[in-house]
Each structure stands twice: as structure tokens, then as C-alpha cells.
């Protein structure tokens, strides 16, 4: 009886072991169920909307005025006060800039073309004329050319209406250093005079008692008034026989 019970127990244990192995095998061989639902499309990166650049604002000439004055002064064109205000003095410098750079000559105010020309320049242009002194009545500017350079660009004041300085070419024939009184006008003193036309009376480049007499417009009595101390420096650099040319109209 005990032997029979042992056989039954062994059969039960064997059946249990076989059943366990069957579960493991089934779990390893049975494929996992597929996920339900429609598969998603391949993800794409959205292209950013292009941003249109803002159009450049075309500045007015006045926007460049202060920079233009600084550059003109740096290059040797006298502008007066460097404050961004295009005064009559600054217009004289602009007039001279236009002439020396082959642009239309005028005393007009600052233009965009002027601003671009001045601000893109790195040096004063070389003269295309022979050495000498050139008096531009339009700009009321004197150029002193020594060798192949503009040595000086200076404010001047030519003859007032009724006393116009004639448009002619002469040469320095007399130099009178220091101060002397005019032979025509009382209490009118001339400094470091360079006589270049033999008219009666002679016509000269000269300094005046005060620089306030050198206006930005024609104000003298036929002679050419030149700023001091520039006239003293021009006097020293100018030998007898130097060419002097007067041209233009105010």
C-alpha cells in the first residue's frame, strides 16, 4: 500500500514539472502581440518662415554733417566750428572740396554725394595745376600749391561789388613784410602784402588788422584779404615771380 502511494506521488511531481516547462517554452516561443493603431508618419522639421530684411533708411545729408566737418578739417579744408552746423564757412570748405575733387563747384549746402565723397576719402587730392597761388572767387578760397601738393587752403575775401578783384593771372612782383597803411584808405592797414597785379593802385594779397574783416563773401576794395597768421606763412613761402591766378564769380 505504501509503495502504491509513493508511485502516485512521484507521478504527480513529474506531471507538475512537465507542465512548468511547457509554460516556459510557450512563453518563449509565442510572439508578442503587435501594437494596435496606425503607425505615425516620419517626423519632419518645419522650415522657418524667412524674415525679410528691413529696407535701409536713406539718411538725410544733415545726418552726416558733423562727421563731414571733422573729416574736412582733418584733410586741411577750413570749416570753422566743428558742430554739425553747415555754416557759410563750412560751405566754403565744401566748395573747395568739390573743386579739388573734380565735382561741380558751388557754395551749396551739404549733399549726400558730398558726404559720401568726403567720408570715403583718406587724403587730400593732388593738384592738377602748376605751383602758384589760386584765388577762387566762387568759393572765396585761396589755394597755395607748392610742388605737387596743396600746402594751404585758406579763407579769403575778394573785392566787394563796385570794387571787384579782376579775374586775371599775374605774378608776385613786390613783397612788403609786416604792416603798412593803405595809400587810399585812412586807418586801413595791410599785413605781409604780396602785390601780383601792376594796376594803379597795385592789387595785393594781404592780411588785415583783424580777421573779422575776412568775410565769407566779397568785402574788400579790389585786393584779396587773407587770414592771419596764414598770410604770414604764405608770404614766407612765396618768392618773387610766383604765379597768382584769380578766377570765378561769387
FENBELDA-V653797 format. One record per backbone hydrogen bond with DSSP energy under -0.5 kcal/mol. CO is the residue of the C=O (numbers start at 0). NH is the residue of the N-H. Records with the same first field share a line. If there is no record, write none. Layout:
BEGIN
CO = NH, NH
END
This chain:
BEGIN
0 = 4
1 = 5
2 = 6
3 = 7
4 = 8
5 = 9
6 = 10
7 = 11
8 = 12
9 = 13
10 = 14
11 = 15
12 = 16
13 = 17
14 = 18
15 = 19
16 = 20
17 = 21
18 = 22
19 = 23
20 = 24
21 = 25
22 = 26
23 = 27
24 = 28
25 = 29
43 = 45
49 = 51
55 = 57
56 = 58
59 = 62
60 = 63
61 = 64
63 = 67
64 = 68
65 = 69
66 = 70
67 = 71
68 = 72
69 = 73
70 = 74
71 = 76
72 = 75
75 = 77
80 = 82
83 = 85
84 = 86
86 = 90
87 = 91
88 = 92
89 = 93
90 = 94
91 = 95
92 = 96
93 = 97
94 = 98
95 = 99
96 = 100
97 = 102
98 = 101
110 = 114
111 = 115
112 = 116
113 = 117
114 = 118
115 = 119
117 = 120
131 = 144
132 = 244
133 = 135, 142
134 = 136, 246
135 = 139, 140
139 = 155
140 = 135
141 = 153
142 = 133, 144
143 = 145, 150, 151
144 = 131
145 = 148
148 = 145, 150
151 = 143
153 = 141
154 = 226
156 = 224
157 = 218, 219
159 = 162
162 = 221
163 = 165
165 = 167
167 = 245
169 = 243
171 = 240
173 = 194
174 = 176
175 = 192
177 = 191
179 = 189
184 = 187
186 = 188
187 = 181
189 = 179
190 = 206
192 = 175, 194
193 = 204
194 = 172, 173
195 = 170
196 = 202
198 = 200
202 = 195, 196
203 = 223
204 = 193
205 = 225
206 = 190
209 = 212
210 = 213
212 = 214
219 = 159, 221
220 = 222
222 = 224
223 = 205
224 = 156
226 = 230
228 = 231, 232
229 = 233
230 = 234
231 = 235
232 = 236
233 = 237
234 = 237
236 = 238
238 = 241
241 = 171
242 = 132
243 = 169
244 = 134
246 = 136
END
